[in-house]
Amino acid sequence: MAVIVVGGMIGLGKTSVATLLGQELNSDVFYESVDDNPILPLFYTSTPEEIEKKRYPFLLQLHFLNTRFKSIKQALVHNRNILDRSIYEDWYFAKVNRQLGRISQLEFDVYEGLADNMMSELAELPKKAPDLMVYLKASFDTVMYRIGLRGRSFEQDQSLVDYYRLLWSGYDDWVMNHYNASEVLIVDMDRVDVVNRAADAADVVESVRCKLKELGIA
Protein backbone atom coordinates (compact mmCIF):
# COMPACT_ATOMS: atom_id res chain seq x y z
CA MET A 1 0.00 0.00 0.00
CA ALA A 2 1.13 3.55 -0.72
CA VAL A 3 2.47 6.34 1.42
CA ILE A 4 0.49 9.45 0.46
CA VAL A 5 1.07 13.09 1.39
CA VAL A 6 -1.75 15.64 1.25
CA GLY A 7 -0.52 19.13 0.40
CA GLY A 8 -1.83 22.57 -0.40
CA MET A 9 -2.60 26.05 0.85
CA ILE A 10 -3.69 26.86 4.38
CA GLY A 11 -7.40 26.25 4.93
CA LEU A 12 -8.18 24.11 1.88
CA GLY A 13 -9.05 20.93 3.78
CA LYS A 14 -5.87 18.87 4.00
CA THR A 15 -6.89 17.37 7.33
CA SER A 16 -10.36 16.46 6.03
CA VAL A 17 -8.94 14.85 2.89
CA ALA A 18 -6.25 13.01 4.88
CA THR A 19 -8.88 11.70 7.30
CA LEU A 20 -11.10 10.58 4.41
CA LEU A 21 -8.27 8.75 2.67
CA GLY A 22 -7.17 7.15 5.92
CA GLN A 23 -10.66 5.78 6.46
CA GLU A 24 -11.24 4.61 2.90
CA LEU A 25 -7.77 3.17 2.31
CA ASN A 26 -7.48 1.68 5.78
CA SER A 27 -4.35 3.72 6.47
CA ASP A 28 -2.92 5.47 9.50
CA VAL A 29 -2.90 9.28 9.34
CA PHE A 30 -0.11 11.51 10.61
CA TYR A 31 -1.67 14.90 11.31
CA GLU A 32 -0.03 18.29 11.13
CA SER A 33 0.99 19.71 14.53
CA VAL A 34 -1.56 22.53 14.95
CA ASP A 35 -3.70 22.22 18.08
CA ASP A 36 -0.67 21.14 20.14
CA ASN A 37 1.65 23.73 18.59
CA PRO A 38 2.62 26.43 21.13
CA ILE A 39 4.28 28.66 18.53
CA LEU A 40 1.61 28.82 15.79
CA PRO A 41 -0.74 31.34 17.51
CA LEU A 42 2.26 33.54 18.35
CA PHE A 43 3.40 33.41 14.72
CA TYR A 44 0.03 34.75 13.55
CA THR A 45 -0.73 37.30 16.28
CA SER A 46 2.62 38.88 17.15
CA THR A 47 3.51 42.41 16.09
CA PRO A 48 6.44 42.97 13.73
CA GLU A 49 8.42 44.17 16.74
CA GLU A 50 7.65 40.99 18.68
CA ILE A 51 8.56 38.86 15.66
CA GLU A 52 11.86 40.71 15.31
CA LYS A 53 12.68 40.15 18.98
CA LYS A 54 11.30 36.64 19.56
CA ARG A 55 12.00 35.11 16.08
CA TYR A 56 8.70 33.21 16.04
CA PRO A 57 8.74 32.44 12.28
CA PHE A 58 12.12 30.73 12.58
CA LEU A 59 11.04 28.84 15.70
CA LEU A 60 7.82 27.75 13.97
CA GLN A 61 9.70 26.40 10.96
CA LEU A 62 12.04 24.45 13.25
CA HIS A 63 9.04 23.05 15.14
CA PHE A 64 7.32 21.91 11.95
CA LEU A 65 10.55 20.52 10.50
CA ASN A 66 11.11 18.45 13.64
CA THR A 67 7.55 17.10 13.90
CA ARG A 68 7.23 16.35 10.18
CA PHE A 69 10.59 14.60 10.10
CA LYS A 70 9.45 12.37 12.93
CA SER A 71 6.16 11.65 11.12
CA ILE A 72 7.64 10.84 7.73
CA LYS A 73 10.29 8.58 9.24
CA GLN A 74 7.51 6.59 10.90
CA ALA A 75 5.37 6.63 7.75
CA LEU A 76 8.11 5.39 5.44
CA VAL A 77 8.87 2.28 7.47
CA HIS A 78 5.25 1.08 7.23
CA ASN A 79 3.14 0.43 4.17
CA ARG A 80 -0.14 2.21 4.93
CA ASN A 81 0.17 5.86 5.82
CA ILE A 82 -1.26 9.27 4.98
CA LEU A 83 0.58 12.48 5.90
CA ASP A 84 -1.37 15.71 6.48
CA ARG A 85 1.20 17.96 4.81
CA SER A 86 4.79 16.71 4.81
CA ILE A 87 8.36 17.77 5.37
CA TYR A 88 8.75 18.56 1.66
CA GLU A 89 6.47 21.62 1.88
CA ASP A 90 8.29 23.07 4.85
CA TRP A 91 11.04 24.53 2.67
CA TYR A 92 8.47 26.50 0.65
CA PHE A 93 7.01 28.09 3.80
CA ALA A 94 10.50 28.91 5.06
CA LYS A 95 11.37 30.49 1.70
CA VAL A 96 8.26 32.71 1.77
CA ASN A 97 9.04 33.87 5.30
CA ARG A 98 12.61 34.61 4.19
CA GLN A 99 11.21 36.59 1.27
CA LEU A 100 9.09 38.62 3.70
CA GLY A 101 12.07 39.29 5.94
CA ARG A 102 10.49 37.40 8.83
CA ILE A 103 13.35 34.87 8.72
CA SER A 104 16.91 36.16 8.34
CA GLN A 105 19.34 34.78 5.79
CA LEU A 106 21.39 33.24 8.58
CA GLU A 107 18.30 31.53 10.02
CA PHE A 108 17.32 30.29 6.56
CA ASP A 109 20.82 28.87 6.03
CA VAL A 110 20.60 27.04 9.38
CA TYR A 111 17.14 25.75 8.44
CA GLU A 112 18.31 24.48 5.06
CA GLY A 113 21.28 22.74 6.64
CA LEU A 114 19.03 20.90 9.08
CA ALA A 115 16.56 20.02 6.33
CA ASP A 116 19.34 18.68 4.09
CA ASN A 117 20.63 16.47 6.91
CA MET A 118 17.12 15.11 7.50
CA MET A 119 16.63 14.39 3.80
CA SER A 120 19.94 12.52 3.75
CA GLU A 121 18.71 10.35 6.61
CA LEU A 122 15.44 9.63 4.76
CA ALA A 123 17.49 8.54 1.74
CA GLU A 124 18.97 5.74 3.84
CA LEU A 125 15.56 4.18 4.61
CA PRO A 126 14.34 1.17 2.57
CA LYS A 127 11.45 3.32 1.32
CA LYS A 128 12.89 6.74 0.59
CA ALA A 129 9.90 8.92 -0.34
CA PRO A 130 6.10 9.00 -0.61
CA ASP A 131 4.36 7.46 -3.60
CA LEU A 132 1.85 10.24 -4.22
CA MET A 133 1.06 13.82 -3.29
CA VAL A 134 -2.63 14.75 -3.36
CA TYR A 135 -2.36 18.49 -4.04
CA LEU A 136 -5.35 20.63 -3.08
CA LYS A 137 -5.51 23.59 -5.47
CA ALA A 138 -7.94 26.54 -5.47
CA SER A 139 -8.43 30.20 -6.26
CA PHE A 140 -7.39 32.79 -3.70
CA ASP A 141 -11.05 33.63 -3.05
CA THR A 142 -11.70 29.99 -2.09
CA VAL A 143 -8.64 29.97 0.16
CA MET A 144 -9.81 33.05 2.03
CA TYR A 145 -13.39 31.79 2.27
CA ARG A 146 -12.29 28.48 3.74
CA ILE A 147 -9.86 30.09 6.19
CA GLY A 148 -12.78 32.19 7.41
CA LEU A 149 -15.09 29.19 7.53
CA ARG A 150 -12.59 27.25 9.63
CA GLY A 151 -12.78 29.95 12.25
CA ARG A 152 -9.40 29.73 13.97
CA SER A 153 -9.24 33.13 15.63
CA PHE A 154 -5.49 33.59 15.16
CA GLU A 155 -5.83 33.10 11.38
CA GLN A 156 -8.50 35.77 10.83
CA ASP A 157 -6.64 39.08 11.15
CA GLN A 158 -6.84 41.16 7.95
CA SER A 159 -3.14 41.95 8.24
CA LEU A 160 -2.48 38.32 7.24
CA VAL A 161 -4.08 38.64 3.79
CA ASP A 162 -0.85 39.70 2.09
CA TYR A 163 0.96 36.74 3.68
CA TYR A 164 -1.72 34.32 2.47
CA ARG A 165 -1.64 35.84 -1.02
CA LEU A 166 2.14 35.50 -1.30
CA LEU A 167 1.99 31.87 -0.15
CA TRP A 168 -0.82 31.13 -2.59
CA SER A 169 0.80 32.93 -5.55
CA GLY A 170 3.84 30.65 -5.62
CA TYR A 171 2.36 27.36 -4.44
CA ASP A 172 1.50 25.94 -7.86
CA ASP A 173 4.97 26.76 -9.17
CA TRP A 174 6.60 25.03 -6.21
CA VAL A 175 4.52 21.87 -6.68
CA MET A 176 4.84 21.70 -10.45
CA ASN A 177 8.46 22.80 -10.88
CA HIS A 178 10.28 22.04 -7.62
CA TYR A 179 8.56 19.18 -5.82
CA ASN A 180 9.97 15.89 -7.14
CA ALA A 181 9.56 13.40 -4.30
CA SER A 182 6.53 11.68 -5.85
CA GLU A 183 3.81 11.79 -8.46
CA VAL A 184 1.17 14.51 -7.98
CA LEU A 185 -2.63 14.25 -8.19
CA ILE A 186 -4.39 17.64 -8.32
CA VAL A 187 -7.78 18.11 -6.65
CA ASP A 188 -9.69 21.26 -7.62
CA MET A 189 -11.00 22.60 -4.31
CA ASP A 190 -12.94 25.37 -6.05
CA ARG A 191 -15.51 22.70 -6.85
CA VAL A 192 -14.83 19.91 -4.33
CA ASP A 193 -16.20 19.70 -0.79
CA VAL A 194 -15.38 16.36 0.81
CA VAL A 195 -16.99 17.32 4.13
CA ASN A 196 -20.45 18.32 2.95
CA ARG A 197 -20.87 16.41 -0.32
CA ALA A 198 -20.57 12.63 -0.20
CA ALA A 199 -20.28 12.41 -3.98
CA ASP A 200 -17.22 14.68 -3.92
CA ALA A 201 -15.62 12.58 -1.20
CA ALA A 202 -16.23 9.41 -3.22
CA ASP A 203 -14.77 11.03 -6.36
CA VAL A 204 -11.59 12.03 -4.55
CA VAL A 205 -11.11 8.53 -3.14
CA GLU A 206 -11.72 6.98 -6.55
CA SER A 207 -9.25 9.38 -8.21
CA VAL A 208 -6.59 8.41 -5.68
CA ARG A 209 -7.29 4.70 -6.17
CA CYS A 210 -7.04 5.09 -9.94
CA LYS A 211 -3.78 7.06 -9.68
CA LEU A 212 -2.26 4.42 -7.39
CA LYS A 213 -3.33 1.70 -9.81
CA GLU A 214 -1.76 3.66 -12.68
CA LEU A 215 1.47 3.79 -10.65
CA GLY A 216 1.30 0.05 -10.08
CA ILE A 217 0.70 0.38 -6.34
CA ALA A 218 -1.88 -1.88 -4.70
Secondary structure, 3 states (H helix, E strand, C coil): CCEEEEEECCCCCHHHHHHHHHHHCCCEEECCCCCCCCCHHHHHHCCHHHHHHHCHHHHHHHHHHHHHHHHHHHHHCCCCEEEECCHHHHHHHHHHHHHCCCCCHHHHHHHHHHHHHHHHHHCCCCCCCCCEEEEEECCHHHHHHHHHHHCCHHHCCHHHHHHHHHHHHHHHHHHHHCCCCCEEEEEECCCCCCCCCHHHHHHHHHHHHHHHHHCCCC
